[in-house]
Amino acid sequence: MVHALQVAITGMGIVRIVLGLAPFVAAGPLSRILGFPVAHDSPTTRLMARLFGVRDIGLGAIALFTLSHAELLVPMAIFQAFMDGGDLVSIAIPLVRRQGIDRGAWLSSAFAATGALSWLAVLAVAAPSVAG
């Protein structure tokens, strides 16, 4: 695996883990930074955020695991891109339905789109090197 690709995957895996830990250590401040209404901050939303956080921690761990298993790089990048793509679809629902969380949804979609495009870039770099 090319060194620059290893660095990119390491960084992306660590960012995922940090984002996953955020609902455990700073749910309220993170929610306000993203622009979600204070009235929506409840034990239920924090629980759902933590479940989502566990998912991101796992996705970050998978990315880091792939560093020592290059044969998994292509399927891992595809999987990660699809996860972020699914996030984008999920985020679009409250935007289309005009549910009053536009700022938070748009900022969240920026994270998801950046992630999806970054994993597709990893795939574009990795696929030819794995095939050849």
GUTORBA-119280 format. One record per atom (N, C-alpha, C): residue in one letter; atom name; y, z, x. Coordinates in steps of 0.001 Angstrom, whole numbers. Layout:
# GUTORBA-119280
<r rest="A" atom="CA" v="Y" w="Z" u="X"/>
...
This chain:
# GUTORBA-119280
<r rest="M" atom="N" v="-1186" w="0" u="859"/>
<r rest="M" atom="CA" v="0" w="0" u="0"/>
<r rest="M" atom="C" v="1237" w="0" u="896"/>
<r rest="V" atom="N" v="2188" w="-835" u="568"/>
<r rest="V" atom="CA" v="3426" w="-972" u="1329"/>
<r rest="V" atom="C" v="4210" w="342" u="1262"/>
<r rest="H" atom="N" v="4802" w="731" u="2395"/>
<r rest="H" atom="CA" v="5521" w="2009" u="2478"/>
<r rest="H" atom="C" v="6617" w="2129" u="1417"/>
<r rest="A" atom="N" v="7418" w="1079" u="1231"/>
<r rest="A" atom="CA" v="8507" w="1139" u="238"/>
<r rest="A" atom="C" v="7952" w="1369" u="-1161"/>
<r rest="L" atom="N" v="6805" w="779" u="-1451"/>
<r rest="L" atom="CA" v="6167" w="970" u="-2751"/>
<r rest="L" atom="C" v="5694" w="2411" u="-2910"/>
<r rest="Q" atom="N" v="5146" w="2976" u="-1849"/>
<r rest="Q" atom="CA" v="4730" w="4389" u="-1877"/>
<r rest="Q" atom="C" v="5917" w="5306" u="-2138"/>
<r rest="V" atom="N" v="7024" w="5027" u="-1496"/>
<r rest="V" atom="CA" v="8233" w="5838" u="-1679"/>
<r rest="V" atom="C" v="8719" w="5726" u="-3124"/>
<r rest="A" atom="N" v="8728" w="4499" u="-3657"/>
<r rest="A" atom="CA" v="9182" w="4299" u="-5035"/>
<r rest="A" atom="C" v="8269" w="5041" u="-6017"/>
<r rest="I" atom="N" v="6967" w="4921" u="-5848"/>
<r rest="I" atom="CA" v="6031" w="5579" u="-6759"/>
<r rest="I" atom="C" v="6132" w="7091" u="-6633"/>
<r rest="T" atom="N" v="6291" w="7586" u="-5421"/>
<r rest="T" atom="CA" v="6473" w="9028" u="-5219"/>
<r rest="T" atom="C" v="7722" w="9511" u="-5960"/>
<r rest="G" atom="N" v="8827" w="8800" u="-5782"/>
<r rest="G" atom="CA" v="10061" w="9183" u="-6459"/>
<r rest="G" atom="C" v="9927" w="9123" u="-7964"/>
<r rest="M" atom="N" v="9304" w="8074" u="-8471"/>
<r rest="M" atom="CA" v="9147" w="7928" u="-9917"/>
<r rest="M" atom="C" v="8220" w="9008" u="-10476"/>
<r rest="G" atom="N" v="7175" w="9340" u="-9731"/>
<r rest="G" atom="CA" v="6281" w="10412" u="-10170"/>
<r rest="G" atom="C" v="6981" w="11761" u="-10203"/>
<r rest="I" atom="N" v="7766" w="12035" u="-9179"/>
<r rest="I" atom="CA" v="8500" w="13310" u="-9118"/>
<r rest="I" atom="C" v="9543" w="13388" u="-10236"/>
<r rest="V" atom="N" v="10255" w="12283" u="-10479"/>
<r rest="V" atom="CA" v="11247" w="12269" u="-11567"/>
<r rest="V" atom="C" v="10563" w="12555" u="-12897"/>
<r rest="R" atom="N" v="9399" w="11944" u="-13126"/>
<r rest="R" atom="CA" v="8664" w="12209" u="-14367"/>
<r rest="R" atom="C" v="8318" w="13692" u="-14492"/>
<r rest="I" atom="N" v="7843" w="14279" u="-13416"/>
<r rest="I" atom="CA" v="7466" w="15695" u="-13453"/>
<r rest="I" atom="C" v="8689" w="16568" u="-13725"/>
<r rest="V" atom="N" v="9797" w="16277" u="-13071"/>
<r rest="V" atom="CA" v="11032" w="17048" u="-13291"/>
<r rest="V" atom="C" v="11494" w="16911" u="-14746"/>
<r rest="L" atom="N" v="11465" w="15689" u="-15277"/>
<r rest="L" atom="CA" v="11834" w="15489" u="-16683"/>
<r rest="L" atom="C" v="10880" w="16248" u="-17605"/>
<r rest="G" atom="N" v="9616" w="16297" u="-17237"/>
<r rest="G" atom="CA" v="8642" w="17031" u="-18033"/>
<r rest="G" atom="C" v="8853" w="18535" u="-17999"/>
<r rest="L" atom="N" v="9329" w="19041" u="-16890"/>
<r rest="L" atom="CA" v="9588" w="20480" u="-16766"/>
<r rest="L" atom="C" v="10869" w="20910" u="-17481"/>
<r rest="A" atom="N" v="11792" w="19981" u="-17661"/>
<r rest="A" atom="CA" v="13097" w="20309" u="-18249"/>
<r rest="A" atom="C" v="13011" w="21040" u="-19588"/>
<r rest="P" atom="N" v="12160" w="20630" u="-20534"/>
<r rest="P" atom="CA" v="12103" w="21361" u="-21811"/>
<r rest="P" atom="C" v="11597" w="22802" u="-21671"/>
<r rest="F" atom="N" v="10923" w="23096" u="-20578"/>
<r rest="F" atom="CA" v="10430" w="24450" u="-20344"/>
<r rest="F" atom="C" v="11501" w="25351" u="-19746"/>
<r rest="V" atom="N" v="12387" w="24760" u="-18934"/>
<r rest="V" atom="CA" v="13353" w="25583" u="-18208"/>
<r rest="V" atom="C" v="14793" w="25435" u="-18686"/>
<r rest="A" atom="N" v="15099" w="24349" u="-19412"/>
<r rest="A" atom="CA" v="16495" w="24135" u="-19819"/>
<r rest="A" atom="C" v="16580" w="23291" u="-21087"/>
<r rest="A" atom="N" v="15813" w="23647" u="-22094"/>
<r rest="A" atom="CA" v="15773" w="22844" u="-23324"/>
<r rest="A" atom="C" v="17146" w="22742" u="-23986"/>
<r rest="G" atom="N" v="17825" w="23864" u="-24157"/>
<r rest="G" atom="CA" v="19135" w="23861" u="-24820"/>
<r rest="G" atom="C" v="20174" w="23050" u="-24063"/>
<r rest="P" atom="N" v="20387" w="23357" u="-22770"/>
<r rest="P" atom="CA" v="21380" w="22582" u="-22024"/>
<r rest="P" atom="C" v="21052" w="21089" u="-21957"/>
<r rest="L" atom="N" v="19777" w="20753" u="-21790"/>
<r rest="L" atom="CA" v="19395" w="19349" u="-21733"/>
<r rest="L" atom="C" v="19689" w="18653" u="-23057"/>
<r rest="S" atom="N" v="19379" w="19313" u="-24159"/>
<r rest="S" atom="CA" v="19641" w="18754" u="-25481"/>
<r rest="S" atom="C" v="21132" w="18499" u="-25688"/>
<r rest="R" atom="N" v="21956" w="19437" u="-25227"/>
<r rest="R" atom="CA" v="23409" w="19261" u="-25374"/>
<r rest="R" atom="C" v="23944" w="18162" u="-24455"/>
<r rest="I" atom="N" v="23405" w="18065" u="-23234"/>
<r rest="I" atom="CA" v="23829" w="17006" u="-22316"/>
<r rest="I" atom="C" v="23517" w="15636" u="-22913"/>
<r rest="L" atom="N" v="22345" w="15526" u="-23533"/>
<r rest="L" atom="CA" v="21965" w="14254" u="-24144"/>
<r rest="L" atom="C" v="22737" w="13969" u="-25430"/>
<r rest="G" atom="N" v="23371" w="14994" u="-25987"/>
<r rest="G" atom="CA" v="24199" w="14778" u="-27160"/>
<r rest="G" atom="C" v="23520" w="15010" u="-28488"/>
<r rest="F" atom="N" v="22377" w="15701" u="-28486"/>
<r rest="F" atom="CA" v="21728" w="16012" u="-29758"/>
<r rest="F" atom="C" v="22486" w="17144" u="-30441"/>
<r rest="P" atom="N" v="22585" w="17122" u="-31767"/>
<r rest="P" atom="CA" v="23323" w="18162" u="-32491"/>
<r rest="P" atom="C" v="22733" w="19552" u="-32264"/>
<r rest="V" atom="N" v="23603" w="20534" u="-32062"/>
<r rest="V" atom="CA" v="23167" w="21923" u="-31864"/>
<r rest="V" atom="C" v="22321" w="22391" u="-33045"/>
<r rest="A" atom="N" v="22659" w="21928" u="-34242"/>
<r rest="A" atom="CA" v="21915" w="22324" u="-35443"/>
<r rest="A" atom="C" v="20446" w="21887" u="-35385"/>
<r rest="H" atom="N" v="20129" w="20911" u="-34544"/>
<r rest="H" atom="CA" v="18751" w="20433" u="-34422"/>
<r rest="H" atom="C" v="17944" w="21229" u="-33409"/>
<r rest="D" atom="N" v="18571" w="22135" u="-32694"/>
<r rest="D" atom="CA" v="17876" w="22950" u="-31695"/>
<r rest="D" atom="C" v="17170" w="24097" u="-32410"/>
<r rest="S" atom="N" v="15857" w="23980" u="-32538"/>
<r rest="S" atom="CA" v="15069" w="24980" u="-33254"/>
<r rest="S" atom="C" v="13764" w="25220" u="-32493"/>
<r rest="P" atom="N" v="13037" w="26263" u="-32853"/>
<r rest="P" atom="CA" v="11730" w="26472" u="-32227"/>
<r rest="P" atom="C" v="10800" w="25260" u="-32397"/>
<r rest="T" atom="N" v="10891" w="24584" u="-33515"/>
<r rest="T" atom="CA" v="10044" w="23411" u="-33754"/>
<r rest="T" atom="C" v="10397" w="22278" u="-32795"/>
<r rest="T" atom="N" v="11689" w="21991" u="-32650"/>
<r rest="T" atom="CA" v="12073" w="20905" u="-31751"/>
<r rest="T" atom="C" v="11773" w="21263" u="-30300"/>
<r rest="R" atom="N" v="11910" w="22531" u="-29949"/>
<r rest="R" atom="CA" v="11574" w="22934" u="-28579"/>
<r rest="R" atom="C" v="10077" w="22801" u="-28317"/>
<r rest="L" atom="N" v="9259" w="23139" u="-29313"/>
<r rest="L" atom="CA" v="7811" w="22962" u="-29164"/>
<r rest="L" atom="C" v="7477" w="21490" u="-28947"/>
<r rest="M" atom="N" v="8048" w="20610" u="-29761"/>
<r rest="M" atom="CA" v="7787" w="19175" u="-29624"/>
<r rest="M" atom="C" v="8284" w="18666" u="-28267"/>
<r rest="A" atom="N" v="9418" w="19158" u="-27818"/>
<r rest="A" atom="CA" v="9938" w="18752" u="-26511"/>
<r rest="A" atom="C" v="8998" w="19203" u="-25396"/>
<r rest="R" atom="N" v="8441" w="20391" u="-25526"/>
<r rest="R" atom="CA" v="7504" w="20878" u="-24507"/>
<r rest="R" atom="C" v="6216" w="20060" u="-24501"/>
<r rest="L" atom="N" v="5744" w="19660" u="-25685"/>
<r rest="L" atom="CA" v="4555" w="18801" u="-25743"/>
<r rest="L" atom="C" v="4843" w="17466" u="-25057"/>
<r rest="F" atom="N" v="6011" w="16925" u="-25312"/>
<r rest="F" atom="CA" v="6435" w="15693" u="-24656"/>
<r rest="F" atom="C" v="6548" w="15927" u="-23144"/>
<r rest="G" atom="N" v="7042" w="17108" u="-22771"/>
<r rest="G" atom="CA" v="7174" w="17449" u="-21361"/>
<r rest="G" atom="C" v="5836" w="17509" u="-20654"/>
<r rest="V" atom="N" v="4839" w="18076" u="-21313"/>
<r rest="V" atom="CA" v="3494" w="18124" u="-20727"/>
<r rest="V" atom="C" v="2998" w="16706" u="-20461"/>
<r rest="R" atom="N" v="3264" w="15815" u="-21392"/>
<r rest="R" atom="CA" v="2877" w="14410" u="-21229"/>
<r rest="R" atom="C" v="3532" w="13820" u="-19984"/>
<r rest="D" atom="N" v="4829" w="14069" u="-19816"/>
<r rest="D" atom="CA" v="5514" w="13514" u="-18651"/>
<r rest="D" atom="C" v="5023" w="14127" u="-17348"/>
<r rest="I" atom="N" v="4707" w="15406" u="-17356"/>
<r rest="I" atom="CA" v="4143" w="16022" u="-16151"/>
<r rest="I" atom="C" v="2824" w="15333" u="-15800"/>
<r rest="G" atom="N" v="1989" w="15095" u="-16805"/>
<r rest="G" atom="CA" v="726" w="14398" u="-16577"/>
<r rest="G" atom="C" v="920" w="12977" u="-16072"/>
<r rest="L" atom="N" v="1879" w="12261" u="-16641"/>
<r rest="L" atom="CA" v="2150" w="10897" u="-16186"/>
<r rest="L" atom="C" v="2649" w="10883" u="-14735"/>
<r rest="G" atom="N" v="3467" w="11871" u="-14386"/>
<r rest="G" atom="CA" v="3912" w="11982" u="-12998"/>
<r rest="G" atom="C" v="2757" w="12281" u="-12059"/>
<r rest="A" atom="N" v="1856" w="13157" u="-12483"/>
<r rest="A" atom="CA" v="675" w="13485" u="-11661"/>
<r rest="A" atom="C" v="-206" w="12251" u="-11469"/>
<r rest="I" atom="N" v="-361" w="11452" u="-12521"/>
<r rest="I" atom="CA" v="-1151" w="10217" u="-12404"/>
<r rest="I" atom="C" v="-512" w="9274" u="-11384"/>
<r rest="A" atom="N" v="800" w="9148" u="-11429"/>
<r rest="A" atom="CA" v="1493" w="8279" u="-10466"/>
<r rest="A" atom="C" v="1240" w="8758" u="-9036"/>
<r rest="L" atom="N" v="1365" w="10060" u="-8813"/>
<r rest="L" atom="CA" v="1151" w="10600" u="-7461"/>
<r rest="L" atom="C" v="-314" w="10457" u="-7031"/>
<r rest="F" atom="N" v="-1247" w="10626" u="-7956"/>
<r rest="F" atom="CA" v="-2676" w="10457" u="-7659"/>
<r rest="F" atom="C" v="-2957" w="9042" u="-7169"/>
<r rest="T" atom="N" v="-2271" w="8082" u="-7754"/>
<r rest="T" atom="CA" v="-2490" w="6676" u="-7412"/>
<r rest="T" atom="C" v="-2122" w="6377" u="-5960"/>
<r rest="L" atom="N" v="-1273" w="7194" u="-5376"/>
<r rest="L" atom="CA" v="-883" w="6966" u="-3979"/>
<r rest="L" atom="C" v="-2086" w="6987" u="-3050"/>
<r rest="S" atom="N" v="-3100" w="7757" u="-3389"/>
<r rest="S" atom="CA" v="-4300" w="7806" u="-2546"/>
<r rest="S" atom="C" v="-5458" w="6993" u="-3138"/>
<r rest="H" atom="N" v="-5165" w="6238" u="-4196"/>
<r rest="H" atom="CA" v="-6172" w="5396" u="-4847"/>
<r rest="H" atom="C" v="-5525" w="4063" u="-5217"/>
<r rest="A" atom="N" v="-5276" w="3247" u="-4205"/>
<r rest="A" atom="CA" v="-4535" w="1998" u="-4387"/>
<r rest="A" atom="C" v="-5185" w="1067" u="-5408"/>
<r rest="E" atom="N" v="-6504" w="1170" u="-5584"/>
<r rest="E" atom="CA" v="-7180" w="296" u="-6544"/>
<r rest="E" atom="C" v="-6749" w="576" u="-7989"/>
<r rest="L" atom="N" v="-6118" w="1731" u="-8217"/>
<r rest="L" atom="CA" v="-5644" w="2101" u="-9557"/>
<r rest="L" atom="C" v="-4176" w="1764" u="-9786"/>
<r rest="L" atom="N" v="-3530" w="1230" u="-8780"/>
<r rest="L" atom="CA" v="-2090" w="1001" u="-8852"/>
<r rest="L" atom="C" v="-1684" w="76" u="-10004"/>
<r rest="V" atom="N" v="-2334" w="-1056" u="-10132"/>
<r rest="V" atom="CA" v="-1955" w="-2014" u="-11178"/>
<r rest="V" atom="C" v="-2190" w="-1440" u="-12570"/>
<r rest="P" atom="N" v="-3398" w="-911" u="-12874"/>
<r rest="P" atom="CA" v="-3563" w="-351" u="-14225"/>
<r rest="P" atom="C" v="-2641" w="843" u="-14493"/>
<r rest="M" atom="N" v="-2352" w="1637" u="-13466"/>
<r rest="M" atom="CA" v="-1445" w="2776" u="-13647"/>
<r rest="M" atom="C" v="-35" w="2294" u="-13987"/>
<r rest="A" atom="N" v="448" w="1268" u="-13284"/>
<r rest="A" atom="CA" v="1791" w="753" u="-13539"/>
<r rest="A" atom="C" v="1882" w="158" u="-14945"/>
<r rest="I" atom="N" v="839" w="-547" u="-15366"/>
<r rest="I" atom="CA" v="812" w="-1099" u="-16726"/>
<r rest="I" atom="C" v="846" w="37" u="-17740"/>
<r rest="F" atom="N" v="19" w="1049" u="-17524"/>
<r rest="F" atom="CA" v="-42" w="2197" u="-18436"/>
<r rest="F" atom="C" v="1307" w="2896" u="-18524"/>
<r rest="Q" atom="N" v="1927" w="3150" u="-17393"/>
<r rest="Q" atom="CA" v="3230" w="3821" u="-17369"/>
<r rest="Q" atom="C" v="4286" w="2988" u="-18098"/>
<r rest="A" atom="N" v="4287" w="1667" u="-17872"/>
<r rest="A" atom="CA" v="5254" w="799" u="-18544"/>
<r rest="A" atom="C" v="5037" w="818" u="-20060"/>
<r rest="F" atom="N" v="3779" w="812" u="-20486"/>
<r rest="F" atom="CA" v="3497" w="878" u="-21921"/>
<r rest="F" atom="C" v="3930" w="2222" u="-22515"/>
<r rest="M" atom="N" v="3777" w="3301" u="-21776"/>
<r rest="M" atom="CA" v="4224" w="4607" u="-22277"/>
<r rest="M" atom="C" v="5729" w="4598" u="-22496"/>
<r rest="D" atom="N" v="6475" w="4072" u="-21539"/>
<r rest="D" atom="CA" v="7929" w="3995" u="-21693"/>
<r rest="D" atom="C" v="8313" w="3011" u="-22792"/>
<r rest="G" atom="N" v="7556" w="1933" u="-22927"/>
<r rest="G" atom="CA" v="7805" w="1002" u="-24021"/>
<r rest="G" atom="C" v="7574" w="1664" u="-25376"/>
<r rest="G" atom="N" v="6525" w="2477" u="-25465"/>
<r rest="G" atom="CA" v="6281" w="3236" u="-26695"/>
<r rest="G" atom="C" v="7404" w="4204" u="-26985"/>
<r rest="D" atom="N" v="7942" w="4810" u="-25943"/>
<r rest="D" atom="CA" v="9093" w="5697" u="-26120"/>
<r rest="D" atom="C" v="10275" w="4919" u="-26704"/>
<r rest="L" atom="N" v="10504" w="3711" u="-26198"/>
<r rest="L" atom="CA" v="11614" w="2894" u="-26708"/>
<r rest="L" atom="C" v="11436" w="2586" u="-28195"/>
<r rest="V" atom="N" v="10215" w="2265" u="-28592"/>
<r rest="V" atom="CA" v="9952" w="2004" u="-30016"/>
<r rest="V" atom="C" v="10212" w="3270" u="-30827"/>
<r rest="S" atom="N" v="9743" w="4408" u="-30331"/>
<r rest="S" atom="CA" v="9952" w="5681" u="-31035"/>
<r rest="S" atom="C" v="11429" w="6018" u="-31158"/>
<r rest="I" atom="N" v="12178" w="5751" u="-30114"/>
<r rest="I" atom="CA" v="13611" w="6044" u="-30106"/>
<r rest="I" atom="C" v="14362" w="5117" u="-31057"/>
<r rest="A" atom="N" v="13878" w="3909" u="-31218"/>
<r rest="A" atom="CA" v="14552" w="2948" u="-32092"/>
<r rest="A" atom="C" v="14530" w="3392" u="-33561"/>
<r rest="I" atom="N" v="13518" w="4134" u="-33950"/>
<r rest="I" atom="CA" v="13382" w="4513" u="-35364"/>
<r rest="I" atom="C" v="14589" w="5309" u="-35865"/>
<r rest="P" atom="N" v="14994" w="6404" u="-35200"/>
<r rest="P" atom="CA" v="16174" w="7119" u="-35720"/>
<r rest="P" atom="C" v="17470" w="6320" u="-35578"/>
<r rest="L" atom="N" v="17514" w="5376" u="-34643"/>
<r rest="L" atom="CA" v="18708" w="4531" u="-34534"/>
<r rest="L" atom="C" v="18790" w="3570" u="-35719"/>
<r rest="V" atom="N" v="17684" w="2935" u="-36054"/>
<r rest="V" atom="CA" v="17651" w="1995" u="-37173"/>
<r rest="V" atom="C" v="17891" w="2720" u="-38491"/>
<r rest="R" atom="N" v="17325" w="3905" u="-38621"/>
<r rest="R" atom="CA" v="17471" w="4668" u="-39868"/>
<r rest="R" atom="C" v="18786" w="5425" u="-39951"/>
<r rest="R" atom="N" v="19597" w="5351" u="-38893"/>
<r rest="R" atom="CA" v="20908" w="6021" u="-38858"/>
<r rest="R" atom="C" v="20770" w="7506" u="-39181"/>
<r rest="Q" atom="N" v="19976" w="8211" u="-38364"/>
<r rest="Q" atom="CA" v="19676" w="9610" u="-38620"/>
<r rest="Q" atom="C" v="20611" w="10590" u="-37920"/>
<r rest="G" atom="N" v="21709" w="10105" u="-37383"/>
<r rest="G" atom="CA" v="22732" w="10989" u="-36847"/>
<r rest="G" atom="C" v="22499" w="11500" u="-35433"/>
<r rest="I" atom="N" v="21602" w="10864" u="-34703"/>
<r rest="I" atom="CA" v="21365" w="11293" u="-33323"/>
<r rest="I" atom="C" v="21569" w="10124" u="-32358"/>
<r rest="D" atom="N" v="22527" w="9274" u="-32692"/>
<r rest="D" atom="CA" v="22743" w="8056" u="-31918"/>
<r rest="D" atom="C" v="22971" w="8319" u="-30430"/>
<r rest="R" atom="N" v="23863" w="9247" u="-30098"/>
<r rest="R" atom="CA" v="24176" w="9473" u="-28672"/>
<r rest="R" atom="C" v="22923" w="9899" u="-27915"/>
<r rest="G" atom="N" v="22205" w="10874" u="-28449"/>
<r rest="G" atom="CA" v="20981" w="11335" u="-27792"/>
<r rest="G" atom="C" v="19920" w="10260" u="-27721"/>
<r rest="A" atom="N" v="19813" w="9479" u="-28789"/>
<r rest="A" atom="CA" v="18814" w="8413" u="-28812"/>
<r rest="A" atom="C" v="19163" w="7313" u="-27814"/>
<r rest="W" atom="N" v="20442" w="6930" u="-27749"/>
<r rest="W" atom="CA" v="20832" w="5889" u="-26798"/>
<r rest="W" atom="C" v="20637" w="6353" u="-25354"/>
<r rest="L" atom="N" v="20999" w="7592" u="-25065"/>
<r rest="L" atom="CA" v="20790" w="8093" u="-23698"/>
<r rest="L" atom="C" v="19309" w="8195" u="-23382"/>
<r rest="S" atom="N" v="18520" w="8630" u="-24343"/>
<r rest="S" atom="CA" v="17072" w="8695" u="-24137"/>
<r rest="S" atom="C" v="16487" w="7301" u="-23938"/>
<r rest="S" atom="N" v="17013" w="6333" u="-24685"/>
<r rest="S" atom="CA" v="16511" w="4971" u="-24528"/>
<r rest="S" atom="C" v="16859" w="4415" u="-23145"/>
<r rest="A" atom="N" v="17967" w="4853" u="-22582"/>
<r rest="A" atom="CA" v="18315" w="4425" u="-21221"/>
<r rest="A" atom="C" v="17275" w="4924" u="-20219"/>
<r rest="F" atom="N" v="16827" w="6172" u="-20378"/>
<r rest="F" atom="CA" v="15767" w="6705" u="-19521"/>
<r rest="F" atom="C" v="14484" w="5892" u="-19695"/>
<r rest="A" atom="N" v="14111" w="5645" u="-20946"/>
<r rest="A" atom="CA" v="12862" w="4932" u="-21228"/>
<r rest="A" atom="C" v="12914" w="3492" u="-20715"/>
<r rest="A" atom="N" v="14036" w="2820" u="-20931"/>
<r rest="A" atom="CA" v="14159" w="1432" u="-20474"/>
<r rest="A" atom="C" v="14133" w="1355" u="-18957"/>
<r rest="T" atom="N" v="14820" w="2291" u="-18310"/>
<r rest="T" atom="CA" v="14808" w="2329" u="-16845"/>
<r rest="T" atom="C" v="13393" w="2552" u="-16336"/>
<r rest="G" atom="N" v="12686" w="3475" u="-16973"/>
<r rest="G" atom="CA" v="11302" w="3725" u="-16576"/>
<r rest="G" atom="C" v="10426" w="2503" u="-16757"/>
<r rest="A" atom="N" v="10500" w="1879" u="-17930"/>
<r rest="A" atom="CA" v="9666" w="708" u="-18199"/>
<r rest="A" atom="C" v="9952" w="-416" u="-17205"/>
<r rest="L" atom="N" v="11226" w="-689" u="-16985"/>
<r rest="L" atom="CA" v="11584" w="-1753" u="-16043"/>
<r rest="L" atom="C" v="11175" w="-1414" u="-14614"/>
<r rest="S" atom="N" v="11275" w="-142" u="-14255"/>
<r rest="S" atom="CA" v="10875" w="273" u="-12905"/>
<r rest="S" atom="C" v="9376" w="104" u="-12701"/>
<r rest="W" atom="N" v="8588" w="476" u="-13720"/>
<r rest="W" atom="CA" v="7130" w="304" u="-13598"/>
<r rest="W" atom="C" v="6756" w="-1167" u="-13586"/>
<r rest="L" atom="N" v="7477" w="-2000" u="-14332"/>
<r rest="L" atom="CA" v="7216" w="-3440" u="-14287"/>
<r rest="L" atom="C" v="7568" w="-4010" u="-12910"/>
<r rest="A" atom="N" v="8609" w="-3474" u="-12280"/>
<r rest="A" atom="CA" v="8957" w="-3895" u="-10919"/>
<r rest="A" atom="C" v="7859" w="-3491" u="-9940"/>
<r rest="V" atom="N" v="7335" w="-2269" u="-10095"/>
<r rest="V" atom="CA" v="6207" w="-1835" u="-9257"/>
<r rest="V" atom="C" v="5044" w="-2800" u="-9448"/>
<r rest="L" atom="N" v="4770" w="-3147" u="-10686"/>
<r rest="L" atom="CA" v="3677" w="-4069" u="-10993"/>
<r rest="L" atom="C" v="3907" w="-5422" u="-10338"/>
<r rest="A" atom="N" v="5137" w="-5923" u="-10409"/>
<r rest="A" atom="CA" v="5445" w="-7232" u="-9813"/>
<r rest="A" atom="C" v="5227" w="-7239" u="-8306"/>
<r rest="V" atom="N" v="5519" w="-6114" u="-7664"/>
<r rest="V" atom="CA" v="5323" w="-6000" u="-6222"/>
<r rest="V" atom="C" v="3862" w="-5743" u="-5892"/>
<r rest="A" atom="N" v="3218" w="-4899" u="-6685"/>
<r rest="A" atom="CA" v="1850" w="-4466" u="-6368"/>
<r rest="A" atom="C" v="797" w="-5505" u="-6709"/>
<r rest="A" atom="N" v="946" w="-6191" u="-7830"/>
<r rest="A" atom="CA" v="-111" w="-7110" u="-8282"/>
<r rest="A" atom="C" v="-437" w="-8188" u="-7255"/>
<r rest="P" atom="N" v="555" w="-8862" u="-6676"/>
<r rest="P" atom="CA" v="209" w="-9882" u="-5680"/>
<r rest="P" atom="C" v="-450" w="-9291" u="-4434"/>
<r rest="S" atom="N" v="-27" w="-8107" u="-4027"/>
<r rest="S" atom="CA" v="-611" w="-7507" u="-2813"/>
<r rest="S" atom="C" v="-2033" w="-7047" u="-3059"/>
<r rest="V" atom="N" v="-2339" w="-6636" u="-4292"/>
<r rest="V" atom="CA" v="-3697" w="-6215" u="-4622"/>
<r rest="V" atom="C" v="-4607" w="-7444" u="-4751"/>
<r rest="A" atom="N" v="-4062" w="-8532" u="-5348"/>
<r rest="A" atom="CA" v="-4841" w="-9739" u="-5554"/>
<r rest="A" atom="C" v="-5124" w="-10468" u="-4245"/>
<r rest="G" atom="N" v="-4195" w="-10342" u="-3311"/>
<r rest="G" atom="CA" v="-4317" w="-11117" u="-2068"/>
<r rest="G" atom="C" v="-4778" w="-10320" u="-961"/>
